[in-house]
């Protein structure tokens, strides 16, 4: 059984009475500000699309046209309030309910899938060959291929039927990925020499 206190000291009563109007104003102002942003965001997005279509210039140039105080230096404008406000409004349009992604990203899921199926290829040599074919099939840039290999190395494989024990398969797949990455680095060094 819990008790709710209903008798307060005079000092607390005065403090509550003093704070109450300001707090209500902040709450109402915040609600109005949130509503204003939601109303303004579609207009901002529409104007941004029109700007991009007509000028073919960047989003930062658009924000600078709205707020000339935005600096041109990339390191400085990232933290500028107008840039953050623009990003927020575009996010409101793109994701109005502010839903966060659940589950794995597509890259992470691809890594889990590859790492889970690698043991089915047989020996480590066969696994390296399969991994080489898969990486080549992506036709991604070198940096993106490296990200995928890193994601594969870090991924936790799922238990699939007819795959060796999960712990053994994970260790073997990690060894294959590491060996594959080493060979790629050595090939790159040999090509550049």
Z-matrix of the N, CA and C atoms (Angstrom, degrees):
N
C 1 1.451
C 2 1.521 1 108.49
N 3 1.315 2 116.66 1 125.67
C 4 1.455 3 120.40 2 179.34
C 5 1.517 4 109.48 3 -106.94
N 6 1.293 5 113.85 4 149.57
C 7 1.467 6 119.07 5 179.34
C 8 1.517 7 108.62 6 -113.32
N 9 1.293 8 116.13 7 137.18
C 10 1.446 9 121.63 8 176.25
C 11 1.516 10 108.35 9 -101.05
N 12 1.293 11 115.88 10 126.21
C 13 1.459 12 119.96 11 -178.26
C 14 1.522 13 109.31 12 -77.11
N 15 1.328 14 116.41 13 129.03
C 16 1.461 15 120.87 14 179.72
C 17 1.517 16 112.27 15 -117.62
N 18 1.310 17 117.47 16 -9.57
C 19 1.464 18 120.98 17 179.72
C 20 1.524 19 107.84 18 -105.58
N 21 1.324 20 116.52 19 122.64
C 22 1.456 21 121.71 20 -177.84
C 23 1.516 22 109.51 21 -117.19
N 24 1.313 23 115.26 22 156.99
C 25 1.460 24 120.03 23 176.44
C 26 1.525 25 108.81 24 -70.89
N 27 1.310 26 116.08 25 161.65
C 28 1.464 27 120.96 26 178.87
C 29 1.524 28 110.85 27 -62.04
N 30 1.318 29 115.97 28 -39.15
C 31 1.465 30 120.48 29 -179.53
C 32 1.527 31 110.56 30 -62.43
N 33 1.339 32 117.22 31 -43.46
C 34 1.460 33 121.15 32 178.88
C 35 1.520 34 111.05 33 -68.33
N 36 1.332 35 117.17 34 -39.24
C 37 1.470 36 120.30 35 178.08
C 38 1.526 37 110.85 36 -60.60
N 39 1.333 38 116.39 37 -43.69
C 40 1.457 39 120.68 38 -179.98
C 41 1.531 40 111.23 39 -65.26
N 42 1.339 41 114.95 40 -41.71
C 43 1.472 42 119.01 41 179.88
C 44 1.520 43 110.51 42 -64.24
N 45 1.327 44 117.61 43 -42.08
C 46 1.470 45 121.22 44 177.85
C 47 1.525 46 110.97 45 -64.34
N 48 1.312 47 116.10 46 -43.17
C 49 1.468 48 120.01 47 -179.57
C 50 1.526 49 111.04 48 -64.49
N 51 1.329 50 116.48 49 -35.96
C 52 1.453 51 120.48 50 179.41
C 53 1.529 52 112.36 51 -71.47
N 54 1.317 53 115.37 52 -38.50
C 55 1.468 54 120.74 53 -177.19
C 56 1.533 55 112.84 54 -79.74
N 57 1.316 56 117.83 55 -31.25
C 58 1.468 57 122.74 56 -172.57
C 59 1.530 58 114.06 57 -52.11
N 60 1.338 59 121.49 58 -51.51
C 61 1.473 60 120.01 59 -177.78
C 62 1.533 61 112.96 60 -63.90
N 63 1.335 62 116.14 61 -42.22
C 64 1.472 63 118.86 62 -179.97
C 65 1.523 64 110.28 63 -65.02
N 66 1.321 65 116.47 64 -40.35
C 67 1.455 66 120.62 65 -179.95
C 68 1.524 67 110.93 66 -65.39
N 69 1.321 68 117.47 67 -41.79
C 70 1.467 69 121.06 68 177.36
C 71 1.524 70 110.67 69 -61.90
N 72 1.340 71 116.46 70 -41.61
C 73 1.464 72 120.48 71 178.42
C 74 1.520 73 111.39 72 -61.19
N 75 1.327 74 115.89 73 -44.09
C 76 1.465 75 119.46 74 179.30
C 77 1.521 76 110.10 75 -62.63
N 78 1.317 77 117.06 76 -45.07
C 79 1.464 78 120.70 77 179.41
C 80 1.515 79 112.32 78 -60.64
N 81 1.338 80 116.18 79 -44.28
C 82 1.458 81 119.85 80 179.45
C 83 1.528 82 111.09 81 -70.13
N 84 1.337 83 116.72 82 -38.44
C 85 1.463 84 120.25 83 178.49
C 86 1.527 85 110.77 84 -65.20
N 87 1.332 86 115.51 85 -39.74
C 88 1.462 87 119.78 86 179.13
C 89 1.523 88 110.65 87 -64.78
N 90 1.330 89 116.51 88 -41.69
C 91 1.463 90 119.51 89 177.60
C 92 1.529 91 110.26 90 -63.65
N 93 1.337 92 116.73 91 -41.82
C 94 1.471 93 120.39 92 178.81
C 95 1.525 94 110.53 93 -65.83
N 96 1.338 95 116.73 94 -40.63
C 97 1.462 96 120.61 95 179.35
C 98 1.527 97 110.81 96 -63.78
N 99 1.327 98 116.42 97 -43.63
C 100 1.463 99 120.03 98 178.63
C 101 1.523 100 110.67 99 -61.91
N 102 1.343 101 117.22 100 -43.12
C 103 1.461 102 120.81 101 178.83
C 104 1.522 103 110.50 102 -65.12
N 105 1.333 104 116.83 103 -40.24
C 106 1.464 105 120.76 104 179.91
C 107 1.524 106 110.81 105 -62.83
N 108 1.329 107 116.53 106 -42.01
C 109 1.466 108 120.26 107 178.19
C 110 1.524 109 110.95 108 -62.82
N 111 1.308 110 116.42 109 -41.37
C 112 1.471 111 119.68 110 -179.82
C 113 1.524 112 111.31 111 -67.22
N 114 1.324 113 116.40 112 -32.42
C 115 1.460 114 119.51 113 177.03
C 116 1.526 115 111.10 114 -76.48
N 117 1.324 116 116.56 115 -34.76
C 118 1.451 117 121.88 116 -177.20
C 119 1.537 118 112.07 117 -77.97
N 120 1.316 119 117.17 118 -30.39
C 121 1.465 120 121.13 119 -174.81
C 122 1.532 121 113.31 120 -57.46
N 123 1.341 122 120.64 121 -46.21
C 124 1.471 123 118.52 122 178.77
C 125 1.537 124 113.33 123 -62.89
N 126 1.321 125 116.54 124 -37.38
C 127 1.459 126 119.98 125 177.96
C 128 1.530 127 109.71 126 -66.65
N 129 1.331 128 116.72 127 -41.36
C 130 1.462 129 121.37 128 177.80
C 131 1.524 130 110.24 129 -60.38
N 132 1.324 131 116.51 130 -45.46
C 133 1.468 132 121.65 131 -179.08
C 134 1.526 133 110.94 132 -64.13
N 135 1.306 134 116.61 133 -43.57
C 136 1.462 135 121.10 134 179.95
C 137 1.531 136 110.77 135 -62.10
N 138 1.327 137 116.06 136 -43.43
C 139 1.457 138 120.28 137 179.15
C 140 1.522 139 110.72 138 -67.59
N 141 1.319 140 116.64 139 -38.98
C 142 1.470 141 120.58 140 177.87
C 143 1.526 142 110.49 141 -60.75
N 144 1.334 143 117.74 142 -44.24
C 145 1.464 144 121.06 143 178.65
C 146 1.524 145 111.24 144 -63.47
N 147 1.321 146 116.52 145 -40.62
C 148 1.463 147 120.91 146 177.39
C 149 1.529 148 110.19 147 -63.48
N 150 1.328 149 116.64 148 -44.62
C 151 1.473 150 122.31 149 177.25
C 152 1.520 151 110.65 150 -57.52
N 153 1.319 152 116.34 151 -48.63
C 154 1.464 153 120.73 152 -177.56
C 155 1.521 154 111.13 153 -63.62
N 156 1.336 155 116.18 154 -40.56
C 157 1.463 156 120.07 155 -179.18
C 158 1.528 157 111.23 156 -65.70
N 159 1.318 158 116.68 157 -42.63
C 160 1.462 159 120.10 158 -176.34
C 161 1.516 160 114.00 159 -80.48
N 162 1.323 161 117.93 160 -39.73
C 163 1.463 162 120.50 161 -172.91
C 164 1.521 163 114.10 162 -101.01
N 165 1.331 164 117.40 163 -23.64
C 166 1.468 165 122.34 164 -175.28
C 167 1.537 166 111.14 165 58.49
N 168 1.319 167 116.25 166 28.31
C 169 1.460 168 120.33 167 179.88
C 170 1.524 169 109.98 168 -102.32
N 171 1.312 170 115.55 169 172.03
C 172 1.464 171 121.70 170 -173.47
C 173 1.520 172 112.32 171 -76.27
N 174 1.331 173 113.55 172 168.26
C 175 1.453 174 120.23 173 177.66
C 176 1.536 175 110.59 174 -65.64
N 177 1.310 176 116.76 175 -37.05
C 178 1.464 177 120.07 176 178.90
C 179 1.528 178 110.32 177 -63.44
N 180 1.320 179 117.61 178 -39.45
C 181 1.469 180 120.42 179 177.14
C 182 1.529 181 110.09 180 -62.62
N 183 1.322 182 116.07 181 -37.73
C 184 1.468 183 120.58 182 177.09
C 185 1.526 184 110.33 183 -63.66
N 186 1.319 185 116.65 184 -45.38
C 187 1.457 186 120.45 185 -179.97
C 188 1.527 187 110.13 186 -65.54
N 189 1.337 188 116.98 187 -37.93
C 190 1.463 189 120.27 188 177.33
C 191 1.526 190 111.40 189 -65.90
N 192 1.331 191 116.92 190 -31.02
C 193 1.466 192 119.64 191 176.77
C 194 1.535 193 110.25 192 -68.02
N 195 1.333 194 116.02 193 -31.52
C 196 1.461 195 120.25 194 178.08
C 197 1.530 196 111.51 195 -82.13
N 198 1.337 197 115.79 196 -37.16
C 199 1.464 198 121.31 197 -177.99
C 200 1.525 199 108.80 198 -134.99
N 201 1.326 200 117.53 199 97.07
C 202 1.472 201 120.71 200 -176.97
C 203 1.534 202 113.92 201 -62.99
N 204 1.332 203 118.19 202 -13.56
C 205 1.464 204 119.47 203 -179.55
C 206 1.524 205 112.86 204 -76.80
N 207 1.339 206 118.17 205 -6.18
C 208 1.463 207 121.16 206 178.31
C 209 1.527 208 108.16 207 -70.50
N 210 1.338 209 117.30 208 122.62
C 211 1.478 210 119.58 209 -177.99
C 212 1.525 211 111.57 210 -70.38
N 213 1.313 212 116.16 211 157.61
C 214 1.461 213 121.20 212 -179.64
C 215 1.526 214 111.66 213 -82.96
N 216 1.313 215 117.34 214 -22.15
C 217 1.456 216 121.95 215 -178.20
C 218 1.526 217 110.08 216 -71.76
N 219 1.328 218 116.65 217 127.48
C 220 1.463 219 122.08 218 -176.46
C 221 1.528 220 112.49 219 -58.24
N 222 1.318 221 116.83 220 -41.35
C 223 1.466 222 120.11 221 -178.47
C 224 1.527 223 111.12 222 -64.51
N 225 1.317 224 116.38 223 -31.63
C 226 1.461 225 120.19 224 -177.92
C 227 1.526 226 112.73 225 -85.29
N 228 1.324 227 117.31 226 -38.74
C 229 1.472 228 117.79 227 -174.86
C 230 1.514 229 113.18 228 -75.00
N 231 1.316 230 118.77 229 -19.40
C 232 1.471 231 120.18 230 179.25
C 233 1.520 232 112.12 231 -58.33
N 234 1.310 233 117.33 232 -36.18
C 235 1.460 234 121.30 233 -177.40
C 236 1.522 235 113.56 234 -95.72
N 237 1.315 236 117.38 235 1.74
C 238 1.467 237 120.50 236 -178.36
C 239 1.537 238 109.66 237 -68.83
N 240 1.337 239 117.48 238 136.41
C 241 1.473 240 120.47 239 -178.20
C 242 1.526 241 114.05 240 -58.72
N 243 1.319 242 118.20 241 -35.02
C 244 1.468 243 120.29 242 -179.67
C 245 1.519 244 111.26 243 -67.96
N 246 1.321 245 117.15 244 -37.04
C 247 1.465 246 120.51 245 178.04
C 248 1.516 247 109.76 246 -66.49
N 249 1.316 248 116.14 247 -43.36
C 250 1.473 249 119.40 248 178.68
C 251 1.522 250 111.44 249 -65.08
N 252 1.317 251 116.34 250 -38.54
C 253 1.466 252 119.98 251 177.97
C 254 1.531 253 110.43 252 -63.92
N 255 1.326 254 116.50 253 -40.65
C 256 1.470 255 120.43 254 178.85
C 257 1.525 256 110.61 255 -64.23
N 258 1.311 257 116.27 256 -43.73
C 259 1.468 258 119.72 257 178.35
C 260 1.535 259 110.38 258 -62.33
N 261 1.317 260 116.16 259 -40.30
C 262 1.458 261 120.68 260 178.76
C 263 1.524 262 111.03 261 -63.26
N 264 1.330 263 116.89 262 -44.62
C 265 1.466 264 119.32 263 -178.90
C 266 1.526 265 111.88 264 -66.75
N 267 1.325 266 116.81 265 -38.93
C 268 1.466 267 118.97 266 176.51
C 269 1.520 268 110.66 267 -65.30
N 270 1.316 269 116.29 268 -36.51
C 271 1.466 270 120.01 269 177.23
C 272 1.527 271 110.45 270 -66.06
N 273 1.338 272 117.30 271 -37.23
C 274 1.459 273 120.19 272 177.12
C 275 1.522 274 111.72 273 -61.51
N 276 1.328 275 116.32 274 -36.93
C 277 1.462 276 119.85 275 179.98
C 278 1.524 277 110.27 276 -73.19
N 279 1.333 278 116.30 277 -44.65
C 280 1.460 279 120.55 278 -176.84
C 281 1.524 280 112.28 279 -71.83
N 282 1.333 281 117.29 280 -34.64
C 283 1.453 282 121.42 281 -176.72
C 284 1.531 283 108.04 282 -139.27
N 285 1.335 284 117.73 283 75.16
C 286 1.457 285 120.51 284 -171.82
C 287 1.529 286 114.29 285 -63.36
N 288 1.301 287 117.77 286 -27.72
C 289 1.467 288 119.97 287 -178.51
C 290 1.515 289 112.66 288 -90.30
N 291 1.344 290 116.67 289 1.82
C 292 1.457 291 122.97 290 179.02
C 293 1.529 292 111.83 291 55.02
N 294 1.316 293 115.72 292 40.33
C 295 1.456 294 120.00 293 179.18
C 296 1.514 295 109.24 294 -76.85
N 297 1.304 296 115.23 295 129.86
C 298 1.453 297 119.88 296 176.94
C 299 1.521 298 107.89 297 -87.73
N 300 1.315 299 114.60 298 148.10
C 301 1.452 300 120.28 299 178.31
C 302 1.520 301 109.31 300 -64.78
N 303 1.305 302 116.27 301 136.50
C 304 1.458 303 120.84 302 176.23
C 305 1.516 304 107.56 303 -110.40
N 306 1.291 305 115.45 304 144.45
C 307 1.449 306 119.67 305 177.66
C 308 1.514 307 112.44 306 87.58
N 309 1.309 308 114.00 307 -167.59
C 310 1.457 309 120.77 308 -176.69
C 311 1.525 310 111.52 309 -80.73
N 312 1.315 311 114.81 310 152.29
C 313 1.461 312 119.87 311 173.26
C 314 1.530 313 107.58 312 -72.99
N 315 1.314 314 118.52 313 162.61
C 316 1.463 315 119.67 314 178.62
C 317 1.533 316 112.98 315 -57.73
N 318 1.335 317 117.41 316 -39.54
C 319 1.456 318 120.11 317 178.82
C 320 1.528 319 110.89 318 -64.19
N 321 1.332 320 116.79 319 -43.37
C 322 1.465 321 120.44 320 179.50
C 323 1.524 322 111.21 321 -64.51
N 324 1.327 323 116.45 322 -39.85
C 325 1.462 324 119.52 323 179.65
C 326 1.522 325 110.97 324 -67.57
N 327 1.326 326 117.29 325 -38.21
C 328 1.457 327 120.81 326 175.44
C 329 1.518 328 110.28 327 -61.23
N 330 1.330 329 116.51 328 -41.93
C 331 1.462 330 121.03 329 179.16
C 332 1.528 331 110.96 330 -63.50
N 333 1.332 332 117.18 331 -43.41
C 334 1.466 333 120.97 332 178.39
C 335 1.528 334 109.94 333 -62.22
N 336 1.312 335 116.19 334 -43.34
C 337 1.469 336 120.18 335 -179.26
C 338 1.525 337 111.24 336 -62.66
N 339 1.318 338 116.42 337 -48.03
C 340 1.464 339 119.35 338 -179.47
C 341 1.518 340 110.54 339 -62.36
N 342 1.339 341 116.38 340 -45.25
C 343 1.467 342 118.96 341 -177.73
C 344 1.527 343 111.20 342 -66.67
N 345 1.311 344 117.70 343 -31.80
C 346 1.466 345 120.89 344 179.27
C 347 1.522 346 112.15 345 -72.50
N 348 1.343 347 116.70 346 -34.21
C 349 1.456 348 119.62 347 -177.28
C 350 1.529 349 114.11 348 -90.33
N 351 1.327 350 118.63 349 -16.84
C 352 1.463 351 120.68 350 -178.79
C 353 1.527 352 113.75 351 -54.75
N 354 1.336 353 119.29 352 -42.63
C 355 1.470 354 118.39 353 -179.25
C 356 1.526 355 113.96 354 -60.75
N 357 1.310 356 117.34 355 -20.45
C 358 1.464 357 119.83 356 178.96
C 359 1.526 358 112.00 357 -72.58
N 360 1.324 359 117.02 358 -13.62
C 361 1.462 360 120.68 359 -178.05
C 362 1.529 361 112.61 360 -77.30
N 363 1.309 362 117.49 361 -14.62
C 364 1.464 363 119.91 362 177.73
C 365 1.510 364 112.42 363 104.98
N 366 1.315 365 116.77 364 -127.97
C 367 1.466 366 121.57 365 -174.53
C 368 1.523 367 111.27 366 -67.30
N 369 1.348 368 114.49 367 167.35
C 370 1.460 369 118.55 368 179.83
C 371 1.522 370 111.42 369 -62.34
N 372 1.307 371 116.70 370 -37.05
C 373 1.469 372 119.49 371 178.43
C 374 1.527 373 110.14 372 -62.52
N 375 1.332 374 116.53 373 -44.30
C 376 1.466 375 120.35 374 178.36
C 377 1.529 376 110.95 375 -63.69
N 378 1.324 377 116.08 376 -37.53
C 379 1.458 378 120.05 377 178.40
C 380 1.531 379 110.56 378 -65.92
N 381 1.334 380 117.46 379 -42.23
C 382 1.471 381 120.24 380 177.82
C 383 1.517 382 110.74 381 -63.32
N 384 1.331 383 116.11 382 -40.92
C 385 1.465 384 119.28 383 178.46
C 386 1.530 385 110.89 384 -63.03
N 387 1.333 386 116.15 385 -42.91
C 388 1.462 387 120.37 386 179.16
C 389 1.526 388 110.62 387 -63.74
N 390 1.335 389 115.72 388 -41.87
C 391 1.463 390 119.91 389 179.32
C 392 1.529 391 110.69 390 -64.12
N 393 1.315 392 116.80 391 -39.60
C 394 1.459 393 120.78 392 178.94
C 395 1.529 394 110.63 393 -63.08
N 396 1.317 395 116.91 394 -42.25
C 397 1.470 396 121.23 395 178.87
C 398 1.528 397 110.24 396 -64.61
N 399 1.352 398 116.59 397 -43.23
C 400 1.463 399 119.95 398 -179.35
C 401 1.531 400 111.54 399 -64.77
N 402 1.316 401 116.49 400 -43.67
C 403 1.467 402 120.06 401 -179.73
C 404 1.529 403 109.90 402 -64.59
N 405 1.317 404 117.13 403 -42.28
C 406 1.466 405 120.50 404 178.88
C 407 1.526 406 111.08 405 -64.74
N 408 1.331 407 116.96 406 -34.52
C 409 1.465 408 120.97 407 -178.30
C 410 1.525 409 112.36 408 -67.38
N 411 1.331 410 117.40 409 -22.48
C 412 1.465 411 118.84 410 179.87
C 413 1.523 412 112.00 411 -67.40
N 414 1.336 413 116.60 412 -32.14
C 415 1.473 414 122.18 413 -175.84
C 416 1.524 415 111.37 414 57.27
N 417 1.334 416 115.13 415 31.65
C 418 1.455 417 120.81 416 178.50
C 419 1.511 418 109.96 417 -86.65
N 420 1.322 419 114.90 418 165.47
C 421 1.460 420 120.29 419 174.09
C 422 1.529 421 108.95 420 -65.03
N 423 1.321 422 115.30 421 160.48
C 424 1.468 423 121.16 422 -178.88
C 425 1.527 424 111.38 423 -56.71
N 426 1.325 425 116.85 424 -42.37
C 427 1.467 426 120.57 425 -178.68
C 428 1.526 427 111.00 426 -63.63
N 429 1.331 428 117.39 427 -40.94
C 430 1.461 429 120.56 428 179.58
C 431 1.525 430 111.48 429 -69.31
N 432 1.331 431 116.37 430 -36.42
C 433 1.465 432 119.55 431 175.68
C 434 1.522 433 110.39 432 -63.41
N 435 1.323 434 116.73 433 -39.37
C 436 1.467 435 120.45 434 177.45
C 437 1.519 436 111.09 435 -64.21
N 438 1.336 437 117.18 436 -39.39
C 439 1.472 438 120.44 437 177.00
C 440 1.522 439 110.55 438 -62.09
N 441 1.330 440 116.14 439 -41.44
C 442 1.453 441 119.72 440 178.84
C 443 1.522 442 110.85 441 -64.39
N 444 1.315 443 117.25 442 -43.56
C 445 1.466 444 119.95 443 178.86
C 446 1.526 445 111.23 444 -62.78
N 447 1.315 446 117.02 445 -40.30
C 448 1.461 447 120.42 446 176.74
C 449 1.520 448 110.38 447 -63.54
N 450 1.324 449 116.39 448 -42.82
C 451 1.466 450 120.39 449 178.78
C 452 1.523 451 110.77 450 -63.58
N 453 1.335 452 117.12 451 -38.83
C 454 1.472 453 120.22 452 177.98
C 455 1.524 454 109.82 453 -64.08
N 456 1.333 455 116.13 454 -43.42
C 457 1.464 456 119.97 455 -178.72
C 458 1.524 457 110.43 456 -62.04
N 459 1.325 458 118.29 457 -37.79
C 460 1.472 459 122.35 458 -176.34
C 461 1.523 460 113.26 459 -86.39
N 462 1.314 461 117.45 460 -16.28
C 463 1.466 462 121.16 461 -174.17
C 464 1.523 463 111.68 462 -67.04
N 465 1.320 464 114.59 463 150.79
C 466 1.454 465 120.86 464 174.67
C 467 1.528 466 106.96 465 -101.97
N 468 1.332 467 116.94 466 115.39
C 469 1.469 468 118.59 467 -177.15
C 470 1.520 469 111.36 468 -69.07
N 471 1.309 470 115.54 469 155.28
C 472 1.459 471 120.74 470 176.17
C 473 1.519 472 108.60 471 -96.40
N 474 1.318 473 115.81 472 153.51
C 475 1.457 474 120.65 473 -179.51
C 476 1.520 475 109.57 474 -74.27
N 477 1.308 476 116.01 475 120.89
C 478 1.457 477 121.88 476 178.60
C 479 1.519 478 108.63 477 -114.98
N 480 1.314 479 117.47 478 150.47
C 481 1.467 480 118.99 479 177.07
C 482 1.529 481 110.39 480 -64.03
N 483 1.300 482 115.70 481 145.30
C 484 1.459 483 123.89 482 177.28
C 485 1.525 484 113.51 483 66.15
N 486 1.323 485 116.59 484 21.40
C 487 1.459 486 120.86 485 175.27
C 488 1.525 487 106.51 486 -107.70
N 489 1.322 488 117.97 487 140.23
C 490 1.460 489 119.36 488 178.62
C 491 1.528 490 110.86 489 -53.73
N 492 1.309 491 115.89 490 165.02
C 493 1.459 492 120.30 491 -177.84
C 494 1.520 493 110.35 492 -43.79
N 495 1.314 494 115.92 493 141.23
C 496 1.459 495 122.55 494 -172.35
C 497 1.528 496 112.88 495 -57.19
N 498 1.315 497 117.57 496 -42.79
C 499 1.470 498 119.80 497 -178.27
C 500 1.520 499 110.02 498 -65.11
N 501 1.307 500 116.47 499 -46.14
C 502 1.471 501 120.29 500 179.44
C 503 1.528 502 110.71 501 -63.78
N 504 1.312 503 116.40 502 -41.89
C 505 1.465 504 120.58 503 -179.69
C 506 1.527 505 110.72 504 -64.58
N 507 1.330 506 116.96 505 -40.86
C 508 1.464 507 120.30 506 -179.70
C 509 1.523 508 110.88 507 -64.81
N 510 1.322 509 116.20 508 -43.23
C 511 1.468 510 119.88 509 178.79
C 512 1.529 511 110.65 510 -63.83
N 513 1.321 512 115.82 511 -44.36
C 514 1.465 513 119.73 512 -179.27
C 515 1.525 514 111.01 513 -64.35
N 516 1.333 515 117.42 514 -42.79
C 517 1.465 516 120.92 515 179.93
C 518 1.525 517 110.85 516 -65.10
N 519 1.332 518 116.67 517 -39.40
C 520 1.465 519 119.90 518 178.57
C 521 1.523 520 110.20 519 -64.12
N 522 1.348 521 116.15 520 -41.67
C 523 1.466 522 120.04 521 178.59
C 524 1.528 523 110.85 522 -62.62
N 525 1.312 524 116.15 523 -39.94
C 526 1.463 525 120.70 524 178.95
C 527 1.524 526 110.37 525 -63.01
N 528 1.333 527 116.50 526 -46.22
C 529 1.463 528 120.59 527 -178.50
C 530 1.527 529 110.16 528 -63.63
N 531 1.331 530 117.02 529 -43.77
C 532 1.463 531 120.03 530 178.66
C 533 1.521 532 111.55 531 -61.47
N 534 1.333 533 116.68 532 -44.97
C 535 1.460 534 120.22 533 178.76
C 536 1.528 535 110.68 534 -62.91
N 537 1.318 536 116.41 535 -40.00
C 538 1.459 537 120.99 536 179.68
C 539 1.528 538 110.37 537 -63.94
N 540 1.342 539 116.27 538 -44.13
C 541 1.462 540 119.76 539 179.30
C 542 1.528 541 111.04 540 -62.62
N 543 1.348 542 116.89 541 -41.35
C 544 1.466 543 120.42 542 178.64
C 545 1.520 544 110.88 543 -61.38
N 546 1.325 545 116.62 544 -44.16
C 547 1.471 546 120.37 545 179.61
C 548 1.529 547 111.01 546 -62.76
N 549 1.327 548 116.95 547 -40.12
C 550 1.470 549 120.34 548 178.86
C 551 1.521 550 110.78 549 -63.94
N 552 1.336 551 116.26 550 -41.93
C 553 1.468 552 119.66 551 178.56
C 554 1.522 553 110.57 552 -63.71
N 555 1.321 554 117.09 553 -42.90
C 556 1.458 555 120.61 554 179.24
C 557 1.534 556 111.34 555 -64.36
N 558 1.333 557 116.36 556 -40.32
C 559 1.461 558 119.96 557 176.99
C 560 1.526 559 111.18 558 -63.48
N 561 1.326 560 116.32 559 -40.10
C 562 1.472 561 120.63 560 179.36
C 563 1.517 562 110.36 561 -65.35
N 564 1.319 563 116.28 562 -40.75
C 565 1.477 564 119.74 563 178.30
C 566 1.526 565 110.14 564 -65.60
N 567 1.329 566 116.19 565 -41.94
C 568 1.467 567 119.90 566 -179.66
C 569 1.544 568 110.74 567 -64.71
N 570 1.344 569 116.70 568 -38.14
C 571 1.472 570 120.03 569 179.70
C 572 1.523 571 111.79 570 -68.77
N 573 1.343 572 116.48 571 -35.32
C 574 1.453 573 119.37 572 -177.36
C 575 1.532 574 112.58 573 -79.51
N 576 1.327 575 116.79 574 -17.74
C 577 1.477 576 119.95 575 -178.53
C 578 1.504 577 112.53 576 -80.33
